[in-house]
Amino acid sequence: MLSFKGFKAKDLCDPHLRATRRTFLRVGGCGMLGLSLPTLLQLQQTRGEETSLGGPGWGKAKSIILVYLQGGPSHLDLWDPKQNVPDNVKSIFKPISTKIPGVQFTENLPKLSQVNDRFTMIRSMSYTPNGLFNHTAAIYQMMTGYTTDKVSPSGQLEPPSPKDFPNFGSNIVKMRPVDEPMLPFVMLPRPLQESNVIGKGGTAGFLGKSYDPYTLYPAGDDMDMNKMDRILIDDLRLRPEVFSVRLQRRAKLRELLNAQMPEINKAVESFELDQYYDQALSLIVSGRARDAFDLSAESDATRDAYGRNTFGQSCLLARRLVEAGTRVVEVVWPKVANSDNHSWDHHTGLSKRMKDQSAPMLDSGLTTLITDMDARGLLEDTLVIAVGEFGRSPQRGVSTSGNNNSDDGRDHWPYCYTAVMAGAGSKRGYVHGKSDKTASAPLEDPVHPAELLATIYHSFGIDPATIVYNHLNQPRELVKADAVGALLT
């Protein structure tokens, strides 16, 4: 049965809230054409039966932008400050009032503090880690809903593998294919990464490469995009000497060849390769995706509001992609999880690095994304979520994960942290859960990362308990958790 936290038991007797489990047909990919975009577009493959759960927020989302704050931002120094606590717990930053009476942020988020009446803030994200709680293992859990036994002494995992559980975005685009000639799933501007472990939790895993995200990792400085007026992707750009008519002629040539090869035709029909080829062709010829990447089409005022840096411009690009029809966009914080300079991994120098580097970019980028999408009506059916893999330790200068921390730094802390959720039926001006006196544990309504993923699936009209089959053809649930109904309307 689907468990909606915050609802009374009698509400769960509603037949529309009863969960059912469906088995999805698993059809293997086919690389006969050897084309990257048709392979990507094979996510139009056979879907299984639909479920009909109903309930608050069911099926309201058509797209999602995940602002992933890899590195683990300090909740105490951003949006859950505490007063009347020891000096080594209390944030050095001053608390400020927000649009919601009685709710305070720190001075690091002056812009977000004036728009928190438009989103839900979850102050009780929490989980007990599997082994040491370093970034890669935590990222994998946040993105897939699953943990792994293969955790090294440092907490890192092995590189991405076809055996991995899929990124939630891959599951969504498989079960909710795009209707437009548009890239279904885009990840930018940097990969999920800790040290040399790159992309763990960011692939389609056992679903197959057909459902991998289209990755956009532009070259250049991590934080300066002032000179970046246009992002062009080779797969989406028609070279000057190759006009759309010429490309269409090539498609006709393929049709002529198929007409002379009945056996291949039969194979093509059985795998629906014509459909994938035609969609890839439409994507290139239409220019829809190419135009979405053209940031120069935006006014200087808009680009300035988002922030003239990689994060800000990536948030702007995410909005443009959703407008063009992309289903899932993941904006990954553009600094490696365990790096310095603009990273959220504040083991040392938190007071200066957060104030001068990471916080201002988050404040401008996320605030403008939410207000811009709200003004355009995009929040009606688009989820916007901002979350990291964990928070930071309540006490400064204390080691909780084997790392060295200065007196002006906080270590990893998965037991309590904060997430933001806006749009697509999520509540406006709502604070879910409550942390204890030192923000070290939830005092009310804890939310596990897997429950957040289950809520996302529910918002897309996908039963979190839907059965998929892994690389060993073993049945597995999308995520072993229930949606948090109290977050949705």
C-alpha positions, -999 to 999 in steps of 0.1 A, spaced: 0 0 0 12 35 -8 20 54 24 14 91 23 30 107 53 9 134 69 -24 117 60 -46 98 83 -50 61 80 -86 63 69 -74 84 39 -55 54 27 -87 33 23 -94 54 -8 -92 29 -37 -74 56 -57 -45 54 -33 -39 16 -35 -6 6 -50 -3 -21 -76 29 -36 -90 33 -40 -127 59 -59 -146 76 -40 -175 86 -58 -207 123 -56 -210 133 -52 -246 170 -51 -255 185 -22 -274 197 -26 -310 227 -9 -324 222 -19 -361 223 17 -374 253 27 -353 239 62 -347 243 79 -314 210 99 -315 188 70 -327 203 49 -299 195 77 -274 159 78 -288 153 41 -283 137 51 -250 105 50 -270 106 12 -266 78 -9 -253 64 2 -220 46 -19 -195 11 -15 -182 2 18 -165 -7 20 -128 -35 42 -114 -26 53 -79 -41 87 -78 -38 109 -47 -22 143 -40 2 153 -68 -3 122 -88 8 127 -125 11 165 -122 47 166 -134 57 166 -170 93 175 -165 119 180 -138 149 201 -132 172 187 -105 197 212 -92 222 188 -77 244 204 -51 271 178 -51 297 183 -23 272 185 5 262 221 14 260 231 51 223 234 61 233 252 92 250 280 72 223 283 46 187 275 54 185 260 88 205 282 112 203 276 150 204 300 179 213 295 215 238 267 207 275 264 214 298 286 194 313 257 174 277 247 163 263 281 156 268 295 121 291 325 119 266 340 95 237 362 107 202 348 105 177 368 84 139 367 81 121 351 52 87 355 35 74 327 58 69 341 94 92 323 119 114 308 93 150 320 90 178 316 66 213 330 69 225 362 53 240 340 26 206 336 9 190 371 8 173 365 -26 160 330 -18 147 343 16 123 365 -4 108 337 -25 105 308 -1 67 314 -2 69 297 -36 85 264 -26 86 236 -1 116 233 21 124 199 36 144 204 68 144 167 77 163 149 50 181 120 67 196 86 63 221 63 81 250 56 57 262 23 44 299 23 54 318 56 54 296 84 41 318 99 15 305 115 -17 303 87 -43 283 63 -22 259 91 -12 255 104 -47 247 69 -60 220 65 -33 205 99 -40 204 93 -78 192 57 -78 175 51 -45 198 22 -38 230 16 -18 258 -8 -27 279 -32 -7 310 -24 -27 322 6 -7 359 12 -4 376 23 29 374 59 15 337 56 8 341 56 -29 326 32 -53 338 15 -85 334 34 -118 300 33 -135 289 -2 -146 262 -17 -168 251 -35 -136 243 -2 -118 208 8 -108 196 35 -132 196 72 -125 160 82 -117 160 104 -149 166 73 -170 137 55 -154 114 85 -160 123 90 -197 118 52 -203 83 53 -188 74 88 -199 90 92 -234 91 127 -248 64 138 -273 85 163 -291 117 159 -313 138 169 -283 165 154 -261 147 136 -234 173 137 -206 202 162 -203 229 164 -177 251 195 -174 275 212 -169 298 187 -152 296 150 -143 289 136 -109 323 131 -96 345 125 -65 382 124 -73 387 100 -102 353 83 -98 333 100 -126 297 95 -134 287 70 -108 249 71 -104 246 92 -135 239 65 -161 210 43 -171 229 12 -157 211 -20 -164 184 -2 -185 210 1 -213 227 31 -229 196 40 -248 184 57 -217 217 74 -207 215 112 -204 227 134 -231 257 150 -214 267 186 -219 301 193 -204 315 224 -221 352 232 -219 365 262 -201 368 276 -167 344 261 -142 329 294 -130 333 320 -158 309 318 -188 309 355 -198 323 346 -232 300 316 -237 272 331 -259 263 299 -276 266 262 -269 268 241 -300 266 203 -299 281 184 -329 253 158 -329 227 185 -331 244 209 -356 241 207 -394 275 215 -408 273 243 -434 279 219 -463 252 195 -452 217 210 -456 185 195 -443 174 185 -478 206 166 -483 201 148 -450 166 139 -459 179 125 -492 201 102 -472 171 90 -454 154 82 -487 185 63 -498 182 42 -467 146 35 -475 155 23 -510 181 0 -496 156 -14 -472 132 -21 -500 158 -44 -516 164 -62 -483 132 -77 -469 149 -96 -441 166 -64 -428 132 -47 -432 116 -73 -410 143 -68 -383 139 -30 -386 102 -33 -380 105 -57 -351 128 -33 -333 110 -1 -345 143 13 -358 125 33 -384 108 52 -356 141 59 -338 158 69 -370 130 93 -380 130 108 -345 167 114 -346 163 129 -381 135 152 -369 156 163 -339 185 173 -361 164 189 -389 139 207 -367 166 226 -349 145 225 -317 174 213 -295 199 235 -313 178 266 -306 173 257 -270 211 258 -265 213 293 -279 217 314 -247 224 345 -267 186 346 -274 181 357 -238 183 393 -227 214 406 -208 191 413 -179 179 377 -177 214 363 -180 227 387 -154 199 377 -130 207 340 -133 244 348 -127 272 351 -153 288 319 -141 286 282 -150 259 274 -125 237 304 -132 238 299 -170 232 262 -166 200 270 -146 190 293 -175 197 266 -200 177 241 -180 147 263 -182 152 267 -220 155 229 -224 123 223 -205 105 249 -226 117 230 -257 103 197 -244 131 180 -225 117 157 -198 146 156 -173 174 181 -167 201 176 -141 221 207 -133 251 193 -114 270 218 -92 301 225 -115 328 217 -90 339 182 -81 325 170 -48 357 169 -29 375 199 -44 381 234 -31 372 268 -46 335 271 -51 328 236 -39 303 228 -12 328 204 5 337 229 32 362 210 53 382 242 57 377 279 50 339 277 52 334 313 63 351 328 33 344 302 6 307 300 13 302 337 15 323 347 -15 320 317 -38 293 291 -35 264 308 -17 260 339 -40 259 317 -71 232 294 -55 212 324 -43 211 341 -77 208 310 -98 181 291 -79 161 321 -70 159 333 -106 152 298 -119 122 295 -96 108 330 -102 114 328 -139 97 295 -143 68 306 -121 63 338 -142 62 317 -174 37 292 -159 63 264 -162 60 255 -125 25 242 -132 39 209 -145 77 211 -138 93 200 -106 124 220 -95 144 203 -67 176 214 -51 194 189 -29 229 175 -22 241 141 -10 242 152 26 246 182 49 275 192 71 284 183 107 268 204 135 301 209 151 329 226 133 364 212 134 353 176 141 360 146 119 329 125 111 341 108 79 378 104 83 386 138 68 406 165 84 386 196 92 398 230 104 381 250 131 364 269 102 350 238 85 324 212 88 325 175 79 300 152 61 266 147 78 239 125 63 218 124 95 200 157 89 200 182 60 178 203 38 162 201 3 140 225 -17 111 214 -39 90 236 -61 63 232 -88 41 204 -102 18 201 -72 44 206 -44 32 229 -17 41 266 -18 54 283 14 56 250 33 83 237 56 82 200 60 99 184 90 120 200 117 155 195 128 165 193 165 182 220 185 216 216 168 203 204 133 220 171 139 188 149 135 152 153 124 129 161 153 98 156 131 89 138 98 123 125 85 126 120 48 149 95 33 165 102 -1 147 72 -15 114 87 -3 122 119 -22 128 98 -53 95 80 -47 77 113 -45 93 124 -78 81 92 -95 46 97 -80 45 132 -94 51 118 -129 23 93 -124 47 64 -120 42 39 -92 75 38 -71 69 1 -67 69 -6 -104 90 -37 -111 120 -35 -135 145 -62 -143 182 -58 -136 212 -72 -155 205 -106 -141 169 -105 -151 159 -102 -114 128 -82 -105 135 -50 -86 113 -20 -75 121 14 -90 127 24 -54 120 8 -21 101 37 -5 68 54 -5 60 89 -18 57 116 9 22 127 3 25 157 27 47 174 2 21 174 -25 -12 190 -32 
